[in-house]
Amino acid sequence: MKISGSAGPQAPAIAPVSETAASDTAKATTPQANATGELQSAVLQPALQALRDMPDIDQAKVAALREALARGEVPFDAGKLAGLIERFHGGRG
């Protein structure tokens, strides 16, 4: 069996995009993108600021849950927790 010098099927050639065409495309899409971005920014800013102002962890809730667990008020099933963790991580070891 003879193997030719070709390394397999050739990929089709892709014509380069001229700088003018790329610039025209950018100019055509920029005004809409900016208007939408500014609108979203104005609408989302209060929510984003409120989110930034929130603590990462609500320490009072964590303390209350720990106390409830210690008193036996909250049922805890270690086997169920392990199964949920395993399912979440896809059974990877």
N, C-alpha and C positions, 0 to 999 in steps of 0.2 A: 504494500500500500504506500503510495507516494503522498506526502503532505506538502501542500503548496506553501509559499512564503506568507500567505495571508493568515492573520491571526483570528479569523472569524468574520462574521458579517460586519460591514462598515456602518458606523452610525451616520445618519444623514447630516450633512453640513448645515449649520445654522448661520444664517446671515447676521453679521453684527448690526446692532441698532446704532444708527448715527446719533451723534450728540444732539443734533437739532431735533430729531424725532423724540428722543428721551426728554429733552427740555420742554417740547410742546406738550407732551403727555403730562409732565409734572405741573405745568402751568394750568392745564385744563382741570386737574383734580385738586389742586391746592386750595382754591377759594371755598369749595364745598367742605373739604376736610377741616379747614380752619373755622368755618362758621359752625360746623357740627361740634368740633372740639371746644370752641368757646362756649357754646350753649351747654354742652355736657358739663363743662368746667363750672359754669355759673350755677347750674342746678345741683351738682354733686358736692360743691365745696362745703356747705353746712354739714352734710352727712359725713364727709371725709374728716372734717375737723372734730366732729363729735366722736368719731371712731378713734382718732388720734388721742383724744382726751381721756378715753376709757383706759382703765388699768388692764394689763395683759391678763392678770388672774384676779378674780374676786376672792380675796383672802378671807373675807367674812363667810362666804358660802363654803369655802374649803374647810374652814374651822368647824362650821356647823355640821357638815357632812361627816367629818372625822369623829366628832362627838357622838353623832347619831349612830355611826358604825360601832363605836366603842360601847355604847349602851345597848347594842343589839336591836335598835329600832329599825335599821335598814337591813334587809336580808342580803347576805353576801354568799355567792356560790363561786368558789375559786375555780372549779372545773368549767363552769359556764364561761367565766371570764377568760380562761385559757383557750377555750374553744373559739370564742369571738376574736381573740387576738390572732390565733392561728388562721382563722378564716380571713381576717382583714389582710394579713400578710401573705395570703395565698399558700400557706403550708410550707413556705420556704424555711429552711433550717439554718 
